[in-house]
Amino acid sequence: MKDDRALMEFPFFSIQKQPRMEPLIYDDGRTQITIEPGPKGLATIWDKDVLLYVVSLINERIERGMDVDHTVRFAAHDLLRVTGRGTGKRSYELLLDALFRLRSTNIMTSIESADERDRRGFGWIETWRVVERKTSTGRKIMAAIEITLNDWMFRALVKERRVLTINPTYFDLESGLCRRLYEIGRKHLGNQDVWQISLEKLAKKIGTSRELRFFKRDLLKIIKDDAIPDYKLSLEVGPRGGRPVVIFEHRKSNDTVVAG
């Protein structure tokens, strides 16, 4: 499975399970992002699983030398299975909600894609439709999903090849904060032994709406649980007694992880 590097680095998705109706705004002086919610709130980091699946399908075709298009059709069952969502009726209902939020969330960003900058709003997906069929008993089931990816992501994928492989156990992480911590570690640590960031800057990259003191408390619990795939985290006082910094390190091969 693949993820977009820009989506891993910056806060594009809500990490809370209850609907977030206020905009998500990020500005570090170089990169500006504004994410506005639709009627059912901001697209969440769990909704993002759909994008990861679509990006991975397109990327696989590119690597095989096949033609690719903005529009991808796939079996809903396959997406649910690969992302660990279950395949019961409720899972299909939640998938429909995810598609709605991905289409209705509005994104504006200064991040370029293939040397082009969008000065307009766009949704994560341009269009989606569900293809249904009847079973022998007359019951309607979701046979396939057809999604048209937005041009910003499609250009980044096809022209820039802006993707990184992610650990499949990422989908076992139930916490939105754990998912964001994994993404940030995967994007920034790379081949370095250690990567560090101030607590305040990390909170901004996460996109949390929590006060810094509560974010710190949440982070310390995750550090104690040690449940982030591939990476170990620690929180230390900055140089000369300065502001606290969060340390990311590669996990040793014999470490065991229980997803949280």
N, C-alpha and C positions, 0 to 999 in steps of 0.2 A: 504494500500500500504506500502511496505517495502523498506528500503534503506540499503546499506552496510555501516557499521560504518567507515571503512577505506576510502571509497569514500566520506563520509561526512566530514571527518577530513582534508583530504589533497587535493591539487588542481590537479585533474586528467582531468578536462575538460575545454575547452575554454569558457569564459563567454561573449564573444563578438559575435555579429550576423554576422559580415562580416568574411570571411574565415581567420583564423589565420594560417599562413604558417611557422612561426618560432616555434621551439620546446618550450615546457613548462618544465622548470627545477626547481626542488625543492630540497633543501638540508638544513636540520636544525642541521646537525651534527650527528643525530641518524637515520633519515629516508632520503633515497635518491629516487627521482622519476625523470624519464626522459620520456616525452611524445613527440613522433615525429609524424608530420602530414603526411597524405596520399595525393594523388593528389588533393583532394577537401578540404584539411585543416584538422586541429584537430577536433576530435569529440567534439561537444558542450554540454553544460549543458542541452540544449533542446533535443539533441539526446539521452542523458542519460535517458529520459523518457521511451525509449524502454527497457533499462536494468532494470529499476524499475519495469516495468510491468512483464518482464520475471522472475525476482527474486521473485516477489510477487506470481506468479503462482506456481513456484517451492516450495516456502515456504509454501503455502497453502496445497500442497500435502504432504509435510513433516509433518505438524501439524495434518493432517488427518490420518497419519500412512500409507500412500501410497508409492509405489516405485517411485523414481525420476531418471531422466536421464539428461545428459547435453543438450539434444535436446528437444525443446518445440514447439508445433504447436498451433496456435491460430488464431482467426478471426481478420483480420486487423481492421475491423470496431469497435470491442470491445476495442482494444488498443486506437484508436483515440478518442472514446467516453470517456473512463475512464480518459485519460490525457487531455481532454478538447481541442483537436486539431481541431475539426470540421471534417466532413466526406465528404467534397466536393472533386472534382477531384484534386485540388491543394494540399489538405492535403495528399492525397495518393502519389503525386509526391514528396513532402517534406519528407515523410516517407521513400521513396526509397533512397533519398539523405542521410538521417540519417543512414540507414543500411550500405550504402557504407562507410561513414566516420567511423562508429563503427568497421567495418571490416578492414579498411585500416590504421587506427591510430595504431601506435606501442608503446607499454608500456614496460618500464623496471623499476623495483622497488625493493628495499631491504625489503619491507614489506612481512613478512611471511604469508602463508596461511596454516592453519592446521599443523603448525610446519615445513612447507616446504617453501623454498625460491627458486623462479624461477630465474635462471641466464640466461635467454633468453628473447627475445622479444616476445610479444604476442598481439593480437588484442582483443578488447572488446568482439567480437564474433568470433568464429572460422569459421563458415559458415552461410549463410542465403540463403533462396530461397523463391520465391513468387509463390504460386499456383493460377493460373487464371482459370476462367470458363467463358463460354459464356452465355449471357442472351438470352431471347427469341427473342430479336431483333438482335442478332448476335454480340452485343458489349461485349468486354472482360472486366472483372472486377477482382479485387484482392480479391480472395475468402479466402485465408489463407496465413499466413507467418510461415515459419519453421526456427527457430534459434537454433544454437548450441552455448551454452555459453562457454567462455574460462574456462580452468581447474582451474586457480587461484581463480576466483570468485566462481566457483562451490564448490571447497573444503571449502572455507570460509563459504559458505552458509550451506552446508550439515554437515560438521564436527565441525566447530566453532560456527555455528548459529549466525554469525556476522551481525545481522540485527536489525534495529529499525523501529518502526512504524512512518510514517510521516503524517502530516496534509494534507488532500486532497486538501485544498486551496493552497497548494504549487504550483499546476499546473496552478493556476490563475496568478501567478507572471510572469510578462512579462520581467522584468529586470534580467539579469544573475547575477548581483551583489546581488540583493535581494534574489535570490535562494541560492546563496552561504552563505549569512549571516544566512538564516534560517537553512541550513544544519549544519553550525558550531555551532549555538546556540543549535540545537537539540542534537548534538553529545556531547558537552562539559558541558552544563548547568545541565542536568540531574535533580537530586533532590535538587541541591544547590539553595539557594535563589538568589545568584549573582555569576557571573563568569566574569572575566576581562582579557584582553589581550592588549599588547601594540599595538598602531596603526601600527607600522612597521611590527610586527609579524603577525598581522591580514592580512595585505596586502599580505604577502607571502603565508599565508594559503588560501587566496582567489584565488591566481594565476593571479592577475591582471597584465597587461603590462603597466598600467598608472604610471606616476611619483607619488611619495608619496603625493605631494601637491594637485594634481588633484584627487587622490584617496580620500584624506581627504574631498575635496569639494563634491565629489559624495556621500560620506558617510553621511556628514552633511545634505544633501538634503533628503536622505532616513530617517535619524533620525527625521527630521522635518515632513516628510510625515507620519511617524509612520505606515508603511504598512507591517511589517513583522509578519506573523502569529505566535501566541503563545508567542512572545518575544518583549520586549521593549529595545531599545538601547539608549545609551548616550555616549558622548565623553567628557572626563574630563582630566584636567592636572594631571600628575602623582604625586606621593608623593614628597614633598619638591620642587615643581616646576619643576619636571622632565618631561620626555617625555609623550605625551598624551596617555591615555589608553581608550579602548572601553569597556563599561560596558553592559553586557547582563543580563536581569532580566525576570522572568516569567511575562507574561501579566495577569492582573486581569481578572476574568471571565466575568465581565460586560464591558470590553473594546471592542470597535468595530474597525474593521480593513478593510481598502479598499486596495485590492491587487494592487501593482504597478509593 
